[in-house]
Every structure is written in C-alpha cells, then in structure tokens.
Amino acid sequence: MSEPRWGEVRDRELLGVLARTSDAAYRRRDPVGRRQAELCLEQLLGMIWDAVHNPGRSATDTAVDEVARQLRQDPGHDWTVAEMAGRAALSRAQFTRRFVAQLGMSPAQYLIQARIDRAHQLLTETGMTVTQVAAALGYTDVPYFSRQYKQRTGKSPSTARP
C-alpha cells in the first residue's frame, strides 16, 4: 500500500502564523532567531505530517482547534481556561490535556504566543505605541508585556517598529 500524499491542515491560520514567525525570526540573523525559526518550522512540518497521516479527527479535536482559532482571533480578550473549556464542551482538565496534546503547549502559553504575535503585527504595521499595543492586548503592566515580548522574540517591542 502506498503512503498517503495529501492531507488537509485544518488550522491554516496557525500554519500562516508559524510561517511568518519563522521568516521574521530567521531575518533577525542571530542565534536566538535562527533557533526560533527552526522551532516554528518543526511545528509547521509536524502539523503537515499529522494532517497526512491522521486525517480523521474527532469532534473534540475540531472543538479544541476552534478554541485555538478564537484565541488567535481575539488575543486581547480576558480568556480563562474555564471559558475555553466551556466553548469546547469539556472539563477544564480534559480541555487542557487535549489542548496540550494537539498544540504542544498549554492554553496559557498559547494565548501568550498569540498575544505576542498580534503585538508584533500591530507594532510593525500600525502607528500604535508600545503602551497602546499592550493595552489592546489586555496587558495592564507595560513592563511585563515588554519582558514577555523580548523573551519570545529576542527584541524589545520598541525596536520592532519599522
């Protein structure tokens, strides 16, 4: 029997985020950027492999994917695990287990990454200040936002501006 050649990646938005993040990190031309680019590409390839080799997905998998999509769509919302679990019709513990299994990180870490990805987009594509971006994404403590941004991107938010 031949190996499957096609699969449908259900979360195309995440695929795009990973590709853009990998590209931006690689363009920084520093060791941290190269490593971040490699990690994004590993996740991207894993998603493609999984789509080809595990095409059948349960309704629960689809519900978890939908919650992840909603997190990326509205990262400034004050999300709680209880709210996310409710949207997926799962207990908090079961939702967290399924989320980590599907996406490779906890819902809280995923939300932080979604916020940082959106922050990068807002900082590079709009005239918003760092304080405005932090507020738009639900951060009340700008220094905390700046530390998270630098930890995840290798740069301070003020240097992300074009």
Sequence and secondary structure as in RCSB ss.txt:
>XXXX:A:sequence
MSEPRWGEVRDRELLGVLARTSDAAYRRRDPVGRRQAELCLEQLLGMIWDAVHNPGRSATDTAVDEVARQLRQDP
GHDWTVAEMAGRAALSRAQFTRRFVAQLGMSPAQYLIQARIDRAHQLLTETGMTVTQVAAALGYTDVPYFSRQYK
QRTGKSPSTARP
>XXXX:A:secstr
         S HHHHHHHHHHHHHHHHT SHHHHHHHHHHHHHHHHHHHHHHH     HHHHHHHHHHHHHHH T
TS   HHHHHHHTTS HHHHHHHHHHHHSS HHHHHHHHHHHHHHHHHHHS   HHHHHHHTT S HHHHHHHHH
HHHSS GGGS  
